Amino acid sequence: MTLEFEPINLARQEEYHAALSGCPQLLTSDFSFANVYGWAEHYGLEWAFHKELCFIRQTKPETVYWAPIGPWEKYDWANCCAMRESAHFTRVPEALTRLWSISFGNKILIEENRAHWDYVYSVEELIALKGKQFHKKKNLLNQFKKNYLYQYEPMAPECVEEVLEMQDEWYKWYEENNPSEALKAENRAITRVLHNFDQIKGLMGATLRVEGKVIAYTVAEPLCDDSIVIHFEKGNIQYKGVYQAINQMFLENDAAEYINVNREQDLGDEGLRKAKLSYNPSFFLKKFEATLL
């Protein structure tokens, strides 16, 4: 049997969510629908549905398969013909590596990919910001509240155009000061998601305004009943404490019912890693590379 791949699309997202809900492990941010849809053009992502599984194939800059999603424990992986389509899989969750190790033994090489580990935090902690480790962040949040006459609002389809305008301004400023292909790719992914904000199931977010103008926004998506992922979060740094404000206010106002908040990976960037560690992660969702020998 050959897998029949097609581009990631909105029409089959219900089918994709069914595969996601069958996974026995809390999945990493990579596999949320908004993530695969947003980055589909940049990575040339395609998917193929086989029984209860969904296989994702990345075609740019080279062809590599992501981990399949679905009820992994049901499958006899060693005799799964779909596994013969690729020798290398990336972004493989830890629970699946254990199953594959049992199925393939010494015929599979599994290696950690630290740069892609997801950082997962306590929603309660990031709302309260109590204790010494959060002292600086709490101060910045309080300064923002004191210094600006702000308005917090959940994101609605009606304000997406204003968010896109703010994103365009943010991108042009950063591109001028720190141009990079990664920044350009992220901007395209953000724009793709925002243009389809009301079409992506479960997508949510919030904005901060000062004098009626959007100065910060966040875009998030539930991963499961108790966990939410923050996909994009941007702020105008002319407003001191803006990032601490949008982070804390969104969790307090629109995500307090969740236990965990996933803030994705650091991609091996030392500055980003330091910043993410400073928020006191509760745990990591580890990812691996798997090569069939």
C-alpha positions as CSV (number, residue, x, y, z in Angstrom):
1,M,0.0,0.0,0.0
2,T,1.3,3.5,-0.9
3,L,0.2,6.5,1.2
4,E,-1.7,9.1,-0.8
5,F,-0.5,12.5,0.3
6,E,-2.3,15.8,-0.3
7,P,-1.6,19.3,0.9
8,I,-2.7,20.3,4.4
9,N,-6.2,21.8,4.1
10,L,-9.0,23.1,6.2
11,A,-11.5,20.6,4.8
12,R,-10.1,17.6,6.6
13,Q,-9.3,19.2,10.0
14,E,-12.1,17.2,11.8
15,E,-10.5,14.0,10.5
16,Y,-7.1,15.3,11.7
17,H,-8.5,16.2,15.2
18,A,-9.9,12.6,15.5
19,A,-6.4,11.2,14.9
20,L,-5.0,13.7,17.4
21,S,-7.5,12.7,20.1
22,G,-6.4,9.0,19.7
23,C,-2.8,9.7,20.7
24,P,-2.0,8.2,24.1
25,Q,0.5,11.0,25.0
26,L,-0.1,14.8,25.4
27,L,1.2,15.8,22.0
28,T,3.8,18.4,21.3
29,S,2.9,21.8,19.7
30,D,4.1,20.7,16.3
31,F,1.0,18.6,15.7
32,S,-1.7,21.1,16.6
33,F,-3.7,21.9,13.6
34,A,-2.9,25.6,13.5
35,N,0.8,24.8,13.5
36,V,0.7,22.3,10.6
37,Y,-1.6,24.5,8.6
38,G,0.3,27.8,9.3
39,W,3.7,26.3,8.4
40,A,2.3,24.1,5.5
41,E,3.5,26.4,2.7
42,H,7.0,27.0,4.2
43,Y,7.7,23.3,4.8
44,G,5.7,21.9,1.9
45,L,3.7,19.9,4.4
46,E,1.3,17.2,3.1
47,W,-0.7,14.6,4.9
48,A,-2.1,11.1,4.3
49,F,-4.7,9.3,6.3
50,H,-4.3,5.5,6.8
51,K,-6.9,3.7,9.0
52,E,-6.9,5.8,12.2
53,L,-3.5,7.3,11.6
54,C,-2.4,10.5,9.9
55,F,1.1,10.7,8.4
56,I,2.7,14.1,7.7
57,R,5.4,14.5,5.1
58,Q,7.6,17.6,4.9
59,T,8.9,18.2,1.4
60,K,11.0,21.4,1.9
61,P,14.0,21.9,2.0
62,E,14.2,18.1,1.8
63,T,11.7,15.2,2.2
64,V,11.3,13.9,5.8
65,Y,8.4,12.4,7.6
66,W,7.0,13.7,10.9
67,A,5.8,11.2,13.4
68,P,2.4,9.6,12.5
69,I,-0.4,10.5,14.9
70,G,-3.3,8.4,16.1
71,P,-3.8,5.5,18.5
72,W,-0.2,4.3,18.4
73,E,-0.7,1.3,20.7
74,K,-3.1,-0.4,18.3
75,Y,-0.5,-0.9,15.6
76,D,1.9,-3.6,14.8
77,W,4.6,-1.1,13.7
78,A,7.1,-3.7,12.5
79,N,4.6,-4.9,9.9
80,C,3.0,-1.6,9.1
81,C,3.5,-1.1,5.4
82,A,3.1,2.6,5.7
83,M,6.4,2.7,7.7
84,R,8.3,1.5,4.6
85,E,7.6,4.9,2.9
86,S,10.4,6.6,4.8
87,A,13.6,5.7,6.6
88,H,13.7,8.9,8.7
89,F,11.1,10.5,11.0
90,T,11.4,13.8,12.9
91,R,9.5,15.4,15.8
92,V,8.8,11.9,17.3
93,P,7.1,12.1,20.8
94,E,8.7,10.1,23.6
95,A,5.8,7.6,24.0
96,L,6.1,6.6,20.3
97,T,9.8,6.1,20.5
98,R,9.2,3.5,23.3
99,L,6.8,1.6,21.1
100,W,9.1,1.7,18.1
101,S,12.1,0.6,20.2
102,I,10.1,-2.5,21.2
103,S,8.9,-3.1,17.6
104,F,12.1,-2.6,15.8
105,G,14.8,-3.3,18.4
106,N,18.3,-2.7,17.0
107,K,16.9,-1.9,13.6
108,I,16.0,1.6,14.6
109,L,18.2,4.5,15.8
110,I,16.5,7.0,18.1
111,E,18.3,10.3,19.1
112,E,17.1,13.2,21.3
113,N,16.6,16.6,19.6
114,R,16.9,19.0,22.5
115,A,16.4,22.1,20.3
116,H,12.8,20.9,19.6
117,W,11.7,20.1,23.1
118,D,8.5,21.9,24.1
119,Y,8.5,24.0,27.3
120,V,5.3,23.4,29.4
121,Y,4.4,25.7,32.3
122,S,1.8,25.8,35.0
123,V,-1.0,28.2,34.0
124,E,-1.7,28.9,37.7
125,E,2.0,30.0,38.2
126,L,2.1,32.2,35.2
127,I,-1.1,34.0,36.3
128,A,0.0,34.5,39.9
129,L,3.7,35.2,39.2
130,K,4.5,34.6,42.8
131,G,8.0,34.1,44.3
132,K,11.5,35.3,43.7
133,Q,11.8,33.7,40.2
134,F,8.9,35.8,38.9
135,H,9.8,39.0,40.8
136,K,11.1,40.9,37.7
137,K,8.2,39.8,35.5
138,K,5.7,40.8,38.1
139,N,7.3,44.2,38.4
140,L,7.1,44.7,34.6
141,L,3.5,43.6,34.5
142,N,2.7,46.1,37.3
143,Q,4.5,48.9,35.5
144,F,2.5,48.3,32.4
145,K,-0.8,48.4,34.3
146,K,0.3,51.6,36.0
147,N,1.7,53.5,33.1
148,Y,-0.8,52.8,30.3
149,L,-4.5,53.1,29.9
150,Y,-4.9,49.8,28.2
151,Q,-7.8,47.7,27.0
152,Y,-7.7,43.8,27.0
153,E,-10.0,42.0,24.6
154,P,-10.4,38.3,23.5
155,M,-9.5,38.1,19.8
156,A,-12.5,38.0,17.5
157,P,-12.7,37.7,13.7
158,E,-13.7,41.4,13.5
159,C,-10.3,42.6,14.8
160,V,-8.1,40.3,12.8
161,E,-7.4,43.0,10.2
162,E,-6.1,45.3,13.0
163,V,-3.9,42.5,14.3
164,L,-2.5,41.9,10.8
165,E,-1.7,45.6,10.6
166,M,0.2,45.4,13.9
167,Q,2.0,42.2,12.8
168,D,3.0,43.9,9.6
169,E,4.5,46.9,11.6
170,W,6.2,44.5,14.0
171,Y,7.7,42.5,11.2
172,K,9.0,45.5,9.3
173,W,10.7,46.9,12.4
174,Y,12.3,43.6,13.2
175,E,13.3,42.9,9.6
176,E,15.0,46.2,9.4
177,N,17.0,45.5,12.6
178,N,17.4,41.8,12.5
179,P,16.7,40.4,9.0
180,S,16.5,36.6,8.7
181,E,14.8,33.9,6.7
182,A,13.3,32.5,9.9
183,L,11.6,35.8,10.6
184,K,10.2,36.0,7.1
185,A,8.9,32.4,7.3
186,E,7.3,33.0,10.7
187,N,5.6,36.2,9.4
188,R,4.1,34.1,6.5
189,A,2.9,31.4,8.9
190,I,1.3,34.0,11.2
191,T,-0.4,35.7,8.3
192,R,-1.8,32.4,7.0
193,V,-3.2,31.5,10.4
194,L,-4.7,34.9,11.0
195,H,-6.4,35.0,7.6
196,N,-8.2,31.8,8.5
197,F,-8.8,32.7,12.2
198,D,-12.5,31.9,12.1
199,Q,-12.0,28.7,10.0
200,I,-9.5,26.9,12.3
201,K,-11.4,24.9,15.0
202,G,-10.7,26.0,18.6
203,L,-8.3,28.9,17.7
204,M,-8.3,31.7,20.2
205,G,-6.4,34.7,21.2
206,A,-6.4,38.2,22.7
207,T,-5.3,41.8,22.0
208,L,-4.0,44.7,24.1
209,R,-4.9,48.2,23.0
210,V,-3.6,51.6,24.1
211,E,-5.6,54.6,22.8
212,G,-7.6,52.3,20.6
213,K,-4.5,50.9,18.8
214,V,-3.5,47.2,19.0
215,I,-0.1,47.1,20.7
216,A,0.1,43.3,21.5
217,Y,-1.6,40.1,20.5
218,T,-1.5,36.4,21.2
219,V,-2.8,33.4,19.3
220,A,-3.4,30.1,21.1
221,E,-5.1,26.7,20.6
222,P,-6.2,24.0,23.0
223,L,-4.1,20.8,22.8
224,C,-6.4,18.7,24.9
225,D,-8.8,19.2,27.8
226,D,-6.1,20.5,30.3
227,S,-3.5,22.0,28.0
228,I,-3.2,25.0,25.7
229,V,-0.4,26.1,23.3
230,I,0.7,29.6,22.6
231,H,1.5,29.8,18.9
232,F,2.3,33.4,18.4
233,E,2.8,36.3,20.8
234,K,3.9,39.8,19.6
235,G,4.1,43.2,21.3
236,N,5.3,46.7,20.7
237,I,8.3,47.0,22.9
238,Q,7.9,50.8,23.1
239,Y,5.4,49.9,25.9
240,K,7.4,48.6,28.8
241,G,6.1,45.3,30.2
242,V,3.9,44.6,27.1
243,Y,5.0,41.0,26.8
244,Q,4.5,40.2,30.5
245,A,1.1,41.9,30.2
246,I,-0.3,40.0,27.2
247,N,1.1,36.7,28.5
248,Q,-0.4,37.0,32.0
249,M,-3.7,38.7,31.0
250,F,-4.5,36.1,28.4
251,L,-4.0,33.2,30.8
252,E,-6.0,34.9,33.5
253,N,-8.9,36.0,31.4
254,D,-9.3,33.3,28.8
255,A,-7.2,30.3,29.7
256,A,-7.5,29.9,33.5
257,E,-9.4,26.6,33.1
258,Y,-6.3,24.9,31.7
259,I,-3.6,23.3,33.9
260,N,-0.7,23.5,31.4
261,V,0.4,26.1,28.8
262,N,2.9,25.0,26.1
263,R,5.1,27.7,24.8
264,E,6.8,25.6,22.1
265,Q,10.5,25.1,21.6
266,D,13.7,27.2,21.6
267,L,15.2,25.9,18.3
268,G,18.6,25.8,20.0
269,D,18.8,29.6,20.3
270,E,20.7,30.4,23.5
271,G,18.8,33.7,24.2
272,L,15.4,32.1,23.6
273,R,16.4,29.1,25.8
274,K,17.4,31.5,28.6
275,A,14.1,33.4,28.3
276,K,12.0,30.2,28.3
277,L,13.8,28.7,31.3
278,S,13.3,32.0,33.2
279,Y,9.6,31.3,33.3
280,N,10.1,28.1,35.4
281,P,8.9,25.3,33.1
282,S,7.0,22.5,34.9
283,F,8.3,19.9,32.4
284,F,9.4,19.4,28.8
285,L,7.8,17.4,26.0
286,K,10.8,15.7,24.5
287,K,11.1,15.0,20.8
288,F,13.4,12.6,18.9
289,E,14.7,11.8,15.5
290,A,14.1,8.1,14.4
291,T,16.0,6.4,11.6
292,L,15.0,2.9,10.4
293,L,18.3,1.0,9.7
